């Protein structure tokens, strides 16, 4: 009896030892397989908070405001666009209105050299039209050829937050097709020169696969945020455009997208987020100057009404500008940037 008990005990210990050995073997053999040279599709196996925090210091919120002067024409004048010359505008304007358009997004500091800084962002964040022409509508709602107003951009300001005393940024170059823009500034001597610059390797969006794991850093709704996503539809075009399922919100545009090659902290820049799928609907709104905090909702609104549209974001479908398109943009404009005093050799390679 005692012999049988000892035998069973010995067998049990052998089984436990084998399980423990197998567990260690799995742990030791699975993670080394990350060294395959491909982008990871697994959730990171170790903590990388310090590295993400460091990268996040290079990512800033960018704000752009365009100021317009709008010339309004009476409907009975039946003004056509071809008539909009300076003398005609001066003589026939019935009202002048001033307004501004504002946007916010994300920009990454990619260059700090001598007395210059440069930021990478999306073009649609800072690209406001110089003129806006609005038309009257016929009674059936169809647009007429008669101009209601001509709005002319008088000024635009671009600035980033949490970066010290650098002042307003200039738009160095815009590519509407690729949705890319470079903002630059010559900063004063009193500016914070210790602001970190993004210095992680440039990756290859074309190497991404279905299910590749990525991080996104940006400023949705003005809040600094890091989120994650999974790649779908890799190599949608010749530059390697792809889609991720990350939750995109207003302000994420321009946020960097990082893939992981052979385990964290081996981050590589594979693109910047540019847009999400959305559906638009028209709505009626009051004057934007209405102080809603003091308005009594028990009384009917009697002020002017305006037609506006609202974008309903389809969360989980985020489009990305691939790093190959960004590099092509820098190569195509390398001489232009050098004449301005900005050397983007690292991105133009």
Backbone torsions as a table, in degrees:
resi	resn	phi	psi	omega
1	UNK	NA	-45.0	179.9
2	UNK	-65.7	-36.4	179.5
3	UNK	-64.0	-42.4	179.4
4	UNK	-63.6	-42.3	179.3
5	UNK	-61.4	-44.7	179.5
6	UNK	-63.3	-38.4	179.4
7	UNK	-64.0	-45.2	179.4
8	UNK	-62.7	-41.0	179.3
9	UNK	-62.4	-42.1	179.4
10	UNK	-63.8	-43.6	178.7
11	UNK	-61.2	-42.2	179.6
12	UNK	-61.3	-44.2	179.8
13	UNK	-65.0	-37.9	177.4
14	UNK	-63.1	-41.8	179.5
15	UNK	-63.1	-45.0	178.3
16	UNK	-60.9	-43.1	-179.9
17	UNK	-63.3	-39.7	178.9
18	UNK	-65.6	-41.9	178.2
19	UNK	-62.0	-44.0	179.3
20	UNK	-62.3	-42.0	179.6
21	UNK	-63.6	-43.0	179.1
22	UNK	-62.1	-40.3	-179.9
23	UNK	-62.0	-45.9	-180.0
24	UNK	-65.2	-38.2	-178.8
25	UNK	-64.2	-43.1	178.5
26	UNK	-61.0	-45.1	-178.5
27	UNK	-62.4	-37.4	-175.8
28	UNK	-81.7	-27.2	-176.3
29	UNK	-94.5	-25.1	-179.0
30	UNK	-72.7	-49.8	-174.3
31	UNK	-68.3	-34.9	173.6
32	UNK	-61.0	-21.2	177.9
33	UNK	-68.9	-9.8	174.4
34	UNK	-64.1	-22.8	-178.6
35	UNK	-80.6	58.0	180.0
36	UNK	-110.1	2.4	178.9
37	UNK	78.2	2.8	-178.8
38	UNK	-106.1	162.3	175.4
39	UNK	-70.8	141.8	-174.8
40	UNK	-75.3	145.2	172.1
41	UNK	-114.1	0.5	178.7
42	UNK	-92.1	153.6	171.6
43	UNK	-64.5	139.7	-177.1
44	UNK	-51.6	136.4	-174.6
45	UNK	-87.9	-5.8	-179.9
46	UNK	-144.3	166.8	-177.8
47	UNK	-69.4	135.6	177.7
48	UNK	-134.1	26.1	-176.7
49	UNK	-61.7	-39.8	-178.1
50	UNK	-62.7	-42.5	-179.5
51	UNK	-67.7	-41.8	178.7
52	UNK	-64.5	-36.9	176.7
53	UNK	-64.2	-41.8	179.1
54	UNK	-63.2	-45.1	178.3
55	UNK	-63.9	-39.6	-179.4
56	UNK	-60.8	-25.8	178.7
57	UNK	-66.8	-19.7	179.7
58	UNK	-89.7	-10.5	-176.7
59	UNK	-98.6	125.8	-173.9
60	UNK	-126.6	157.3	173.0
61	UNK	-84.7	131.7	178.9
62	UNK	-112.1	137.2	177.9
63	UNK	-122.3	140.1	177.8
64	UNK	-134.4	135.8	179.5
65	UNK	-133.1	127.8	176.4
66	UNK	-110.2	133.7	-177.7
67	UNK	-108.3	125.6	-175.0
68	UNK	-117.9	147.9	170.0
69	UNK	-114.3	120.9	-172.7
70	UNK	-111.0	127.2	177.8
71	UNK	-100.3	121.8	-176.0
72	UNK	-103.6	138.0	-179.7
73	UNK	-118.4	139.1	179.4
74	UNK	-63.5	145.7	-176.2
75	UNK	-64.4	-34.5	-177.2
76	UNK	-71.6	-11.4	176.5
77	UNK	-75.4	-21.5	178.4
78	UNK	51.3	54.8	-177.0
79	UNK	-76.4	133.1	176.0
80	UNK	-104.8	157.9	-175.9
81	UNK	-59.9	-35.6	-178.7
82	UNK	-64.1	-17.2	-178.6
83	UNK	-87.7	-7.4	-171.8
84	UNK	-77.3	75.2	174.0
85	UNK	-110.8	157.6	-173.9
86	UNK	-50.7	-47.0	-178.4
87	UNK	-65.1	-42.1	-179.9
88	UNK	-63.8	-43.9	180.0
89	UNK	-60.7	-43.9	-178.3
90	UNK	-63.0	-37.8	-175.0
91	UNK	-83.9	-22.4	-170.9
92	UNK	-117.8	4.3	177.9
93	UNK	-71.4	127.7	179.1
94	UNK	-94.2	-20.6	-177.9
95	UNK	-160.6	146.7	175.4
96	UNK	-118.8	129.0	-178.7
97	UNK	-124.2	137.7	176.6
98	UNK	-109.0	135.1	177.7
99	UNK	-152.4	169.3	177.5
100	UNK	-136.1	155.3	175.3
101	UNK	-119.0	133.7	-176.3
102	UNK	-128.9	144.3	175.7
103	UNK	-136.3	161.0	176.0
104	UNK	-141.4	146.3	-179.5
105	UNK	-160.2	-153.0	-175.9
106	UNK	-125.7	140.0	176.8
107	UNK	-136.5	147.0	-179.3
108	UNK	-116.4	131.8	178.0
109	UNK	-74.2	111.3	-176.3
110	UNK	-111.0	-7.5	-178.9
111	UNK	-151.5	130.0	168.2
112	UNK	-136.6	107.1	-170.7
113	UNK	-140.7	123.5	-176.0
114	UNK	54.9	-114.6	-179.2
115	UNK	-111.5	27.8	-177.4
116	UNK	-125.0	145.2	171.9
117	UNK	-125.7	149.7	177.3
118	UNK	-141.1	143.1	-176.7
119	UNK	-125.7	142.1	176.3
120	UNK	-100.9	130.8	179.1
121	UNK	-152.1	-173.2	177.7
122	UNK	-91.8	144.8	-177.5
123	UNK	-63.5	-39.2	-172.9
124	UNK	-67.1	-13.7	177.8
125	UNK	-73.1	-35.9	-172.4
126	UNK	-116.9	-1.0	-173.6
127	UNK	-95.5	89.0	177.0
128	UNK	-96.2	142.3	178.7
129	UNK	-68.0	148.5	178.5
130	UNK	-71.3	-34.3	179.2
131	UNK	-135.5	149.8	176.0
132	UNK	-129.9	128.6	178.5
133	UNK	-116.6	124.8	177.0
134	UNK	-114.2	146.4	-174.4
135	UNK	-118.0	153.1	171.9
136	UNK	-71.8	163.2	177.3
137	UNK	-117.4	150.2	174.6
138	UNK	-73.0	171.8	-177.7
139	UNK	-61.6	-28.9	179.5
140	UNK	-82.8	3.5	177.3
141	UNK	92.0	-9.7	179.4
142	UNK	-74.6	145.1	-178.7
143	UNK	-67.5	142.4	177.6
144	UNK	-100.0	168.4	177.9
145	UNK	-84.8	5.6	-173.9
146	UNK	-97.8	129.3	-172.8
147	UNK	-75.8	131.9	174.2
148	UNK	-91.1	-41.8	-179.7
149	UNK	-156.0	153.1	173.4
150	UNK	-122.1	119.6	-179.5
151	UNK	-110.1	130.6	-176.9
152	UNK	-117.9	128.5	178.7
153	UNK	-73.2	122.3	-179.2
154	UNK	-96.8	-27.9	-176.4
155	UNK	-161.2	154.4	173.5
156	UNK	-142.1	138.3	177.0
157	UNK	-121.0	138.9	177.4
158	UNK	-131.3	130.3	179.7
159	UNK	-152.6	156.4	177.7
160	UNK	-114.2	155.0	-177.4
161	UNK	-99.4	160.4	173.9
162	UNK	56.1	45.6	179.5
163	UNK	-138.2	12.9	177.8
164	UNK	87.0	-164.8	-172.4
165	UNK	-90.2	72.8	-179.6
166	UNK	-104.7	-13.2	177.3
167	UNK	77.5	-163.4	-176.8
168	UNK	-75.3	148.5	179.3
169	UNK	-102.1	146.4	175.4
170	UNK	-98.0	150.8	174.2
171	UNK	-84.7	111.3	-178.9
172	UNK	-78.5	-43.7	-177.4
173	UNK	-159.4	142.4	178.0
174	UNK	-128.7	138.8	171.6
175	UNK	-124.9	102.1	-176.5
176	UNK	-66.2	-37.0	-177.6
177	UNK	-64.7	-43.0	179.6
178	UNK	-86.6	-9.6	-177.0
179	UNK	59.8	49.3	-179.5
180	UNK	-125.1	146.8	176.3
181	UNK	-147.6	146.2	175.0
182	UNK	-117.2	125.2	176.8
183	UNK	-106.6	138.8	-178.4
184	UNK	-135.2	159.9	178.5
185	UNK	-155.5	141.9	168.3
186	UNK	-94.0	109.8	-172.1
187	UNK	-89.3	147.7	-179.3
188	UNK	-71.5	167.0	-178.0
189	UNK	-61.0	-28.4	-177.2
190	UNK	-80.7	-5.5	-176.9
191	UNK	-70.5	157.2	179.8
192	UNK	-73.6	108.8	-178.2
193	UNK	-89.1	0.1	-177.0
194	UNK	-95.6	6.0	178.9
195	UNK	-64.1	125.8	-176.6
196	UNK	-70.1	149.6	179.6
197	UNK	-110.0	142.7	177.8
198	UNK	-61.6	124.0	-175.7
199	UNK	-136.4	25.7	176.7
200	UNK	-85.9	159.9	-176.5
201	UNK	-62.3	152.4	172.0
202	UNK	-85.3	132.0	-177.4
203	UNK	-95.8	-156.0	177.8
204	UNK	-136.9	108.6	178.4
205	UNK	-61.5	-29.4	-179.5
206	UNK	-66.8	-16.3	178.2
207	UNK	-86.9	-9.1	179.3
208	UNK	-68.8	149.5	-178.7
209	UNK	-127.7	169.4	173.2
210	UNK	-56.3	123.8	178.0
211	UNK	91.8	-0.7	176.5
212	UNK	-59.8	140.8	-175.8
213	UNK	-92.3	133.3	179.4
214	UNK	-136.4	157.0	171.5
215	UNK	-108.5	146.7	173.1
216	UNK	-124.1	135.9	176.1
217	UNK	-123.7	130.4	-179.3
218	UNK	-168.2	-167.5	-176.7
219	UNK	-125.1	65.3	175.7
220	UNK	-65.1	129.3	-179.1
221	UNK	54.6	29.9	176.8
222	UNK	78.8	7.0	-178.7
223	UNK	-107.9	127.6	178.3
224	UNK	-67.9	126.4	-171.3
225	UNK	-144.9	141.9	169.7
226	UNK	-115.7	131.9	178.9
227	UNK	-137.6	178.0	-175.5
228	UNK	-129.8	164.3	179.2
229	UNK	-158.3	168.9	177.9
230	UNK	-118.5	135.9	-176.4
231	UNK	-76.8	137.4	170.3
232	UNK	-131.4	157.5	179.1
233	UNK	47.3	55.8	176.3
234	UNK	-66.0	154.5	178.0
235	UNK	56.9	52.4	178.8
236	UNK	-75.1	-20.0	177.2
237	UNK	-145.1	-174.7	-174.8
238	UNK	-66.2	-20.2	179.8
239	UNK	-90.8	-9.0	-179.2
240	UNK	93.5	27.8	179.1
241	UNK	-58.4	147.3	-178.4
242	UNK	-148.6	171.9	-179.8
243	UNK	-122.3	145.5	173.4
244	UNK	-126.4	158.6	-178.3
245	UNK	-93.2	17.0	-179.8
246	UNK	-64.4	150.4	-179.6
247	UNK	-78.0	103.8	-177.3
248	UNK	-93.1	136.1	175.9
249	UNK	-137.4	171.0	179.7
250	UNK	-57.0	131.5	-177.9
251	UNK	103.0	-14.0	178.7
252	UNK	-76.4	-21.5	-177.8
253	UNK	-53.9	131.4	-178.3
254	UNK	93.1	-9.7	179.9
255	UNK	-67.4	142.2	-176.2
256	UNK	-77.1	148.9	178.1
257	UNK	-116.8	124.3	-175.7
258	UNK	-117.6	129.0	171.9
259	UNK	-102.2	163.2	-177.7
260	UNK	-118.3	122.8	179.9
261	UNK	-109.8	115.2	179.3
262	UNK	62.5	43.7	172.3
263	UNK	89.2	148.3	175.8
264	UNK	-68.1	149.4	6.1
265	UNK	-95.9	39.0	-177.9
266	UNK	-83.3	65.5	-179.6
267	UNK	-77.7	144.6	174.1
268	UNK	-136.7	139.3	179.0
269	UNK	-77.0	119.4	-179.1
270	UNK	-115.3	0.4	177.0
271	UNK	159.7	-176.6	173.3
272	UNK	-130.6	141.7	179.9
273	UNK	-69.0	138.7	-178.0
274	UNK	-123.2	-33.4	-175.3
275	UNK	-165.4	167.1	173.7
276	UNK	-127.6	157.6	175.1
277	UNK	-64.5	143.1	-177.7
278	UNK	-152.6	154.5	172.1
279	UNK	-116.0	140.0	-175.9
280	UNK	-110.2	142.5	175.9
281	UNK	-136.6	145.0	178.2
282	UNK	-87.4	149.1	179.7
283	UNK	-148.3	164.8	177.1
284	UNK	-103.0	130.8	180.0
285	UNK	-131.8	158.2	175.0
286	UNK	-77.1	179.4	176.2
287	UNK	-57.9	136.5	-177.6
288	UNK	-63.6	-17.9	179.5
289	UNK	-84.3	-2.2	-179.5
290	UNK	-64.1	129.4	177.5
291	UNK	-83.5	95.0	-174.9
292	UNK	-68.3	-23.0	-178.9
293	UNK	-68.7	-26.1	-178.0
294	UNK	-106.0	6.1	-176.8
295	UNK	-89.1	131.2	-179.4
296	UNK	-86.0	113.7	-176.5
297	UNK	-71.1	-7.6	178.7
298	UNK	-80.2	-10.6	-179.4
299	UNK	-110.5	141.2	179.1
300	UNK	-65.9	144.3	178.6
301	UNK	-77.4	131.5	-176.5
302	UNK	-119.1	4.9	-178.1
303	UNK	-83.4	-171.4	179.6
304	UNK	-69.0	146.1	177.4
305	UNK	-113.6	144.9	-177.7
306	UNK	-130.5	147.0	174.7
307	UNK	-87.9	132.1	179.7
308	UNK	-138.5	172.1	175.7
309	UNK	-131.5	151.7	-177.1
310	UNK	-125.4	135.4	177.8
311	UNK	-94.3	122.8	174.3
312	UNK	-98.5	105.0	-174.0
313	UNK	-70.0	134.3	174.1
314	UNK	-92.8	92.0	-173.0
315	UNK	-63.6	143.3	176.0
316	UNK	99.4	3.5	176.1
317	UNK	-129.0	89.7	-174.8
318	UNK	-108.4	125.1	179.3
319	UNK	-91.6	145.5	-173.1
320	UNK	-128.2	138.1	169.8
321	UNK	-82.2	115.8	-175.3
322	UNK	-71.3	155.9	-177.9
323	UNK	-61.8	-31.4	178.6
324	UNK	-62.4	-38.2	177.2
325	UNK	-67.6	-36.6	178.6
326	UNK	-65.8	-43.9	179.1
327	UNK	-64.8	-39.6	177.0
328	UNK	-61.8	-40.6	177.4
329	UNK	-58.5	-44.8	179.7
330	UNK	-69.6	-39.2	179.2
331	UNK	-64.9	-42.0	-179.0
332	UNK	-65.2	-25.6	-175.7
333	UNK	-116.9	18.3	-174.5
334	UNK	-59.1	-48.3	-179.0
335	UNK	-64.6	-37.7	177.9
336	UNK	-60.6	-46.7	-179.8
337	UNK	-65.0	-38.3	179.6
338	UNK	-63.2	-37.9	177.9
339	UNK	-63.9	-29.2	178.3
340	UNK	-83.3	-7.8	179.6
341	UNK	94.7	16.9	-179.9
342	UNK	-115.7	121.2	-178.2
343	UNK	-106.0	104.7	-179.9
344	UNK	-104.8	40.8	-177.5
345	UNK	-56.8	-35.6	-178.3
346	UNK	-62.7	-38.9	-178.9
347	UNK	-85.7	-20.1	-176.3
348	UNK	-89.0	-2.1	-175.7
349	UNK	-72.5	NA	NA
